[in-house]
Amino acid sequence: MPHIELPAGLPGIRGPMAFRPETSKPLNELVEVLLRGPSTLTRGERELIATYVSAQNDCYYCQTIHGAIAAAHLNGDEAIVKSVKRDFLHADVSEKMKALLEIAGKVQQGGKRVTSEDVERARRLGATDLEIHDTVLIAAAFCMYNRYVDGLATWQPEDAEMYRERGKMVAREGYVAANLQNAGQPTKAKGDLVTT
Protein backbone atom coordinates (compact mmCIF):
# COMPACT_ATOMS: atom_id res chain seq x y z
CA MET A 1 0.00 0.00 0.00
CA PRO A 2 1.48 3.37 -1.02
CA HIS A 3 2.65 5.68 1.76
CA ILE A 4 0.57 8.53 0.29
CA GLU A 5 -2.66 8.50 -1.67
CA LEU A 6 -1.74 8.03 -5.33
CA PRO A 7 -4.07 7.79 -8.34
CA ALA A 8 -5.58 4.30 -8.39
CA GLY A 9 -4.65 1.75 -11.02
CA LEU A 10 -1.31 3.25 -12.06
CA PRO A 11 1.61 0.95 -11.21
CA GLY A 12 5.13 1.89 -10.22
CA ILE A 13 6.36 5.32 -11.20
CA ARG A 14 3.16 6.10 -13.08
CA GLY A 15 1.25 6.73 -9.83
CA PRO A 16 3.57 9.37 -8.36
CA MET A 17 4.05 10.96 -11.76
CA ALA A 18 0.29 11.36 -12.15
CA PHE A 19 0.13 12.67 -8.57
CA ARG A 20 2.56 15.50 -9.40
CA PRO A 21 2.65 16.03 -13.17
CA GLU A 22 4.78 19.17 -12.97
CA THR A 23 7.69 17.05 -11.70
CA SER A 24 6.95 14.17 -14.06
CA LYS A 25 7.54 16.35 -17.12
CA PRO A 26 11.31 16.88 -16.61
CA LEU A 27 11.75 13.30 -15.36
CA ASN A 28 10.12 11.94 -18.52
CA GLU A 29 12.07 14.29 -20.75
CA LEU A 30 15.34 13.15 -19.15
CA VAL A 31 14.58 9.46 -19.65
CA GLU A 32 13.44 10.14 -23.22
CA VAL A 33 16.80 11.74 -24.06
CA LEU A 34 18.88 9.16 -22.18
CA LEU A 35 17.15 6.01 -23.40
CA ARG A 36 15.73 7.02 -26.78
CA GLY A 37 17.66 10.05 -28.01
CA PRO A 38 20.50 9.93 -30.54
CA SER A 39 23.33 7.73 -29.32
CA THR A 40 25.92 5.26 -30.51
CA LEU A 41 24.53 2.88 -27.88
CA THR A 42 21.39 1.16 -29.08
CA ARG A 43 18.11 1.70 -27.30
CA GLY A 44 18.27 -1.91 -26.18
CA GLU A 45 21.73 -1.41 -24.67
CA ARG A 46 20.65 1.71 -22.81
CA GLU A 47 17.56 -0.06 -21.49
CA LEU A 48 19.81 -2.92 -20.32
CA ILE A 49 21.84 -0.42 -18.28
CA ALA A 50 18.64 0.94 -16.70
CA THR A 51 17.42 -2.60 -16.05
CA TYR A 52 20.69 -3.72 -14.49
CA VAL A 53 20.88 -0.73 -12.14
CA SER A 54 17.22 -1.19 -11.17
CA ALA A 55 17.88 -4.87 -10.43
CA GLN A 56 20.89 -3.94 -8.29
CA ASN A 57 18.61 -1.52 -6.41
CA ASP A 58 16.01 -4.29 -6.04
CA CYS A 59 13.30 -2.11 -7.61
CA TYR A 60 10.85 -4.68 -8.95
CA TYR A 61 8.78 -2.30 -11.07
CA CYS A 62 11.70 -0.55 -12.78
CA GLN A 63 13.76 -3.66 -13.46
CA THR A 64 10.69 -5.43 -14.85
CA ILE A 65 9.33 -2.65 -17.05
CA HIS A 66 12.73 -1.59 -18.37
CA GLY A 67 13.67 -5.23 -18.88
CA ALA A 68 10.51 -5.60 -20.96
CA ILE A 69 11.38 -2.47 -22.96
CA ALA A 70 14.94 -3.76 -23.48
CA ALA A 71 13.61 -7.12 -24.66
CA ALA A 72 11.25 -5.35 -27.07
CA HIS A 73 14.21 -3.47 -28.56
CA LEU A 74 16.21 -6.73 -28.70
CA ASN A 75 13.75 -8.71 -30.84
CA GLY A 76 11.91 -10.09 -27.82
CA ASP A 77 15.06 -11.61 -26.28
CA GLU A 78 14.04 -11.86 -22.62
CA ALA A 79 16.86 -14.35 -21.93
CA ILE A 80 19.55 -11.72 -22.48
CA VAL A 81 17.78 -9.37 -20.08
CA LYS A 82 17.68 -12.08 -17.41
CA SER A 83 21.33 -12.97 -17.96
CA VAL A 84 22.44 -9.33 -17.67
CA LYS A 85 20.54 -8.97 -14.40
CA ARG A 86 21.91 -12.26 -13.06
CA ASP A 87 25.56 -12.08 -14.22
CA PHE A 88 26.38 -9.58 -16.96
CA LEU A 89 29.99 -10.77 -17.18
CA HIS A 90 28.73 -14.03 -18.68
CA ALA A 91 25.86 -12.52 -20.68
CA ASP A 92 25.84 -12.49 -24.46
CA VAL A 93 26.71 -8.80 -24.75
CA SER A 94 29.82 -7.10 -26.14
CA GLU A 95 32.92 -6.62 -24.03
CA LYS A 96 32.35 -2.87 -24.33
CA MET A 97 28.85 -3.31 -22.91
CA LYS A 98 30.24 -5.38 -20.03
CA ALA A 99 32.70 -2.57 -19.23
CA LEU A 100 29.85 -0.03 -19.29
CA LEU A 101 27.70 -2.24 -17.05
CA GLU A 102 30.66 -2.46 -14.65
CA ILE A 103 30.72 1.33 -14.51
CA ALA A 104 26.93 1.49 -14.07
CA GLY A 105 27.12 -1.00 -11.21
CA LYS A 106 29.76 1.07 -9.47
CA VAL A 107 27.67 4.24 -9.86
CA GLN A 108 24.77 2.35 -8.27
CA GLN A 109 26.97 1.63 -5.24
CA GLY A 110 28.32 5.19 -5.08
CA GLY A 111 29.73 7.47 -7.75
CA LYS A 112 33.20 7.60 -6.21
CA ARG A 113 33.58 3.86 -6.76
CA VAL A 114 34.12 4.45 -10.49
CA THR A 115 37.87 4.48 -11.09
CA SER A 116 40.09 5.81 -13.84
CA GLU A 117 40.92 2.18 -14.60
CA ASP A 118 37.22 1.40 -15.16
CA VAL A 119 36.94 4.28 -17.61
CA GLU A 120 40.19 3.40 -19.41
CA ARG A 121 39.08 -0.23 -19.75
CA ALA A 122 35.79 0.90 -21.30
CA ARG A 123 37.70 3.17 -23.70
CA ARG A 124 40.08 0.35 -24.69
CA LEU A 125 37.01 -1.74 -25.51
CA GLY A 126 35.62 0.98 -27.78
CA ALA A 127 33.46 3.13 -25.51
CA THR A 128 33.37 6.82 -26.36
CA ASP A 129 33.37 9.58 -23.77
CA LEU A 130 29.72 10.25 -24.62
CA GLU A 131 28.83 6.58 -24.01
CA ILE A 132 30.68 6.66 -20.68
CA HIS A 133 28.94 9.92 -19.74
CA ASP A 134 25.52 8.56 -20.63
CA THR A 135 26.14 5.29 -18.79
CA VAL A 136 26.97 7.20 -15.62
CA LEU A 137 23.93 9.47 -16.03
CA ILE A 138 21.57 6.55 -16.78
CA ALA A 139 22.83 4.75 -13.68
CA ALA A 140 22.53 7.85 -11.51
CA ALA A 141 19.08 8.71 -12.86
CA PHE A 142 17.79 5.20 -12.32
CA CYS A 143 18.98 5.22 -8.72
CA MET A 144 16.71 8.28 -8.35
CA TYR A 145 13.80 6.71 -10.26
CA ASN A 146 14.11 3.47 -8.26
CA ARG A 147 14.08 5.33 -4.96
CA TYR A 148 11.11 7.41 -6.12
CA VAL A 149 9.14 4.24 -6.89
CA ASP A 150 10.12 2.32 -3.76
CA GLY A 151 10.29 5.30 -1.39
CA LEU A 152 6.56 5.85 -1.88
CA ALA A 153 5.79 2.10 -1.70
CA THR A 154 4.04 2.22 -5.08
CA TRP A 155 1.81 -0.57 -6.37
CA GLN A 156 3.97 -2.99 -8.38
CA PRO A 157 1.88 -5.73 -9.99
CA GLU A 158 3.47 -9.08 -10.83
CA ASP A 159 1.64 -9.71 -14.12
CA ALA A 160 4.48 -10.47 -16.56
CA GLU A 161 2.23 -10.02 -19.59
CA MET A 162 1.25 -6.51 -18.49
CA TYR A 163 4.93 -5.52 -18.36
CA ARG A 164 5.62 -7.25 -21.68
CA GLU A 165 2.80 -5.38 -23.45
CA ARG A 166 3.65 -2.05 -21.84
CA GLY A 167 7.32 -2.62 -22.74
CA LYS A 168 6.44 -3.12 -26.40
CA MET A 169 4.31 0.03 -26.40
CA VAL A 170 7.03 2.19 -24.79
CA ALA A 171 9.67 0.73 -27.14
CA ARG A 172 7.47 1.65 -30.07
CA GLU A 173 6.10 5.05 -28.94
CA GLY A 174 8.61 6.36 -26.42
CA TYR A 175 8.30 7.94 -23.02
CA VAL A 176 6.88 11.19 -24.27
CA ALA A 177 4.17 10.00 -26.61
CA ALA A 178 1.26 11.54 -28.43
CA ASN A 179 -2.33 10.27 -28.53
CA LEU A 180 -1.79 7.35 -26.15
CA GLN A 181 -4.74 5.43 -24.86
CA ASN A 182 -4.35 2.47 -22.52
CA ALA A 183 -7.01 0.36 -20.90
CA GLY A 184 -8.05 2.11 -17.71
CA GLN A 185 -6.29 5.33 -18.69
CA PRO A 186 -7.78 8.42 -20.30
CA THR A 187 -6.67 9.37 -23.77
CA LYS A 188 -3.74 11.73 -23.69
CA ALA A 189 -3.69 14.83 -25.81
CA LYS A 190 -0.91 15.30 -28.31
CA GLY A 191 2.28 16.20 -26.49
CA ASP A 192 1.15 14.92 -23.09
CA LEU A 193 3.62 12.94 -21.06
CA VAL A 194 3.51 9.20 -20.78
CA THR A 195 5.30 7.45 -17.99
CA THR A 196 6.65 3.93 -17.99
C-alpha positions as CSV (number, residue, x, y, z in Angstrom):
1,M,0.0,0.0,0.0
2,P,1.5,3.4,-1.0
3,H,2.6,5.7,1.8
4,I,0.6,8.5,0.3
5,E,-2.7,8.5,-1.7
6,L,-1.7,8.0,-5.3
7,P,-4.1,7.8,-8.3
8,A,-5.6,4.3,-8.4
9,G,-4.7,1.8,-11.0
10,L,-1.3,3.3,-12.1
11,P,1.6,1.0,-11.2
12,G,5.1,1.9,-10.2
13,I,6.4,5.3,-11.2
14,R,3.2,6.1,-13.1
15,G,1.2,6.7,-9.8
16,P,3.6,9.4,-8.4
17,M,4.0,11.0,-11.8
18,A,0.3,11.4,-12.2
19,F,0.1,12.7,-8.6
20,R,2.6,15.5,-9.4
21,P,2.6,16.0,-13.2
22,E,4.8,19.2,-13.0
23,T,7.7,17.0,-11.7
24,S,7.0,14.2,-14.1
25,K,7.5,16.3,-17.1
26,P,11.3,16.9,-16.6
27,L,11.7,13.3,-15.4
28,N,10.1,11.9,-18.5
29,E,12.1,14.3,-20.8
30,L,15.3,13.2,-19.2
31,V,14.6,9.5,-19.6
32,E,13.4,10.1,-23.2
33,V,16.8,11.7,-24.1
34,L,18.9,9.2,-22.2
35,L,17.1,6.0,-23.4
36,R,15.7,7.0,-26.8
37,G,17.7,10.1,-28.0
38,P,20.5,9.9,-30.5
39,S,23.3,7.7,-29.3
40,T,25.9,5.3,-30.5
41,L,24.5,2.9,-27.9
42,T,21.4,1.2,-29.1
43,R,18.1,1.7,-27.3
44,G,18.3,-1.9,-26.2
45,E,21.7,-1.4,-24.7
46,R,20.7,1.7,-22.8
47,E,17.6,-0.1,-21.5
48,L,19.8,-2.9,-20.3
49,I,21.8,-0.4,-18.3
50,A,18.6,0.9,-16.7
51,T,17.4,-2.6,-16.1
52,Y,20.7,-3.7,-14.5
53,V,20.9,-0.7,-12.1
54,S,17.2,-1.2,-11.2
55,A,17.9,-4.9,-10.4
56,Q,20.9,-3.9,-8.3
57,N,18.6,-1.5,-6.4
58,D,16.0,-4.3,-6.0
59,C,13.3,-2.1,-7.6
60,Y,10.8,-4.7,-9.0
61,Y,8.8,-2.3,-11.1
62,C,11.7,-0.5,-12.8
63,Q,13.8,-3.7,-13.5
64,T,10.7,-5.4,-14.8
65,I,9.3,-2.7,-17.1
66,H,12.7,-1.6,-18.4
67,G,13.7,-5.2,-18.9
68,A,10.5,-5.6,-21.0
69,I,11.4,-2.5,-23.0
70,A,14.9,-3.8,-23.5
71,A,13.6,-7.1,-24.7
72,A,11.2,-5.4,-27.1
73,H,14.2,-3.5,-28.6
74,L,16.2,-6.7,-28.7
75,N,13.7,-8.7,-30.8
76,G,11.9,-10.1,-27.8
77,D,15.1,-11.6,-26.3
78,E,14.0,-11.9,-22.6
79,A,16.9,-14.3,-21.9
80,I,19.5,-11.7,-22.5
81,V,17.8,-9.4,-20.1
82,K,17.7,-12.1,-17.4
83,S,21.3,-13.0,-18.0
84,V,22.4,-9.3,-17.7
85,K,20.5,-9.0,-14.4
86,R,21.9,-12.3,-13.1
87,D,25.6,-12.1,-14.2
88,F,26.4,-9.6,-17.0
89,L,30.0,-10.8,-17.2
90,H,28.7,-14.0,-18.7
91,A,25.9,-12.5,-20.7
92,D,25.8,-12.5,-24.5
93,V,26.7,-8.8,-24.8
94,S,29.8,-7.1,-26.1
95,E,32.9,-6.6,-24.0
96,K,32.3,-2.9,-24.3
97,M,28.9,-3.3,-22.9
98,K,30.2,-5.4,-20.0
99,A,32.7,-2.6,-19.2
100,L,29.9,0.0,-19.3
101,L,27.7,-2.2,-17.1
102,E,30.7,-2.5,-14.7
103,I,30.7,1.3,-14.5
104,A,26.9,1.5,-14.1
105,G,27.1,-1.0,-11.2
106,K,29.8,1.1,-9.5
107,V,27.7,4.2,-9.9
108,Q,24.8,2.3,-8.3
109,Q,27.0,1.6,-5.2
110,G,28.3,5.2,-5.1
111,G,29.7,7.5,-7.7
112,K,33.2,7.6,-6.2
113,R,33.6,3.9,-6.8
114,V,34.1,4.4,-10.5
115,T,37.9,4.5,-11.1
116,S,40.1,5.8,-13.8
117,E,40.9,2.2,-14.6
118,D,37.2,1.4,-15.2
119,V,36.9,4.3,-17.6
120,E,40.2,3.4,-19.4
121,R,39.1,-0.2,-19.8
122,A,35.8,0.9,-21.3
123,R,37.7,3.2,-23.7
124,R,40.1,0.4,-24.7
125,L,37.0,-1.7,-25.5
126,G,35.6,1.0,-27.8
127,A,33.5,3.1,-25.5
128,T,33.4,6.8,-26.4
129,D,33.4,9.6,-23.8
130,L,29.7,10.2,-24.6
131,E,28.8,6.6,-24.0
132,I,30.7,6.7,-20.7
133,H,28.9,9.9,-19.7
134,D,25.5,8.6,-20.6
135,T,26.1,5.3,-18.8
136,V,27.0,7.2,-15.6
137,L,23.9,9.5,-16.0
138,I,21.6,6.6,-16.8
139,A,22.8,4.7,-13.7
140,A,22.5,7.9,-11.5
141,A,19.1,8.7,-12.9
142,F,17.8,5.2,-12.3
143,C,19.0,5.2,-8.7
144,M,16.7,8.3,-8.3
145,Y,13.8,6.7,-10.3
146,N,14.1,3.5,-8.3
147,R,14.1,5.3,-5.0
148,Y,11.1,7.4,-6.1
149,V,9.1,4.2,-6.9
150,D,10.1,2.3,-3.8
151,G,10.3,5.3,-1.4
152,L,6.6,5.8,-1.9
153,A,5.8,2.1,-1.7
154,T,4.0,2.2,-5.1
155,W,1.8,-0.6,-6.4
156,Q,4.0,-3.0,-8.4
157,P,1.9,-5.7,-10.0
158,E,3.5,-9.1,-10.8
159,D,1.6,-9.7,-14.1
160,A,4.5,-10.5,-16.6
161,E,2.2,-10.0,-19.6
162,M,1.2,-6.5,-18.5
163,Y,4.9,-5.5,-18.4
164,R,5.6,-7.2,-21.7
165,E,2.8,-5.4,-23.4
166,R,3.7,-2.0,-21.8
167,G,7.3,-2.6,-22.7
168,K,6.4,-3.1,-26.4
169,M,4.3,0.0,-26.4
170,V,7.0,2.2,-24.8
171,A,9.7,0.7,-27.1
172,R,7.5,1.7,-30.1
173,E,6.1,5.0,-28.9
174,G,8.6,6.4,-26.4
175,Y,8.3,7.9,-23.0
176,V,6.9,11.2,-24.3
177,A,4.2,10.0,-26.6
178,A,1.3,11.5,-28.4
179,N,-2.3,10.3,-28.5
180,L,-1.8,7.4,-26.1
181,Q,-4.7,5.4,-24.9
182,N,-4.4,2.5,-22.5
183,A,-7.0,0.4,-20.9
184,G,-8.1,2.1,-17.7
185,Q,-6.3,5.3,-18.7
186,P,-7.8,8.4,-20.3
187,T,-6.7,9.4,-23.8
188,K,-3.7,11.7,-23.7
189,A,-3.7,14.8,-25.8
190,K,-0.9,15.3,-28.3
191,G,2.3,16.2,-26.5
192,D,1.1,14.9,-23.1
193,L,3.6,12.9,-21.1
194,V,3.5,9.2,-20.8
195,T,5.3,7.4,-18.0
196,T,6.6,3.9,-18.0
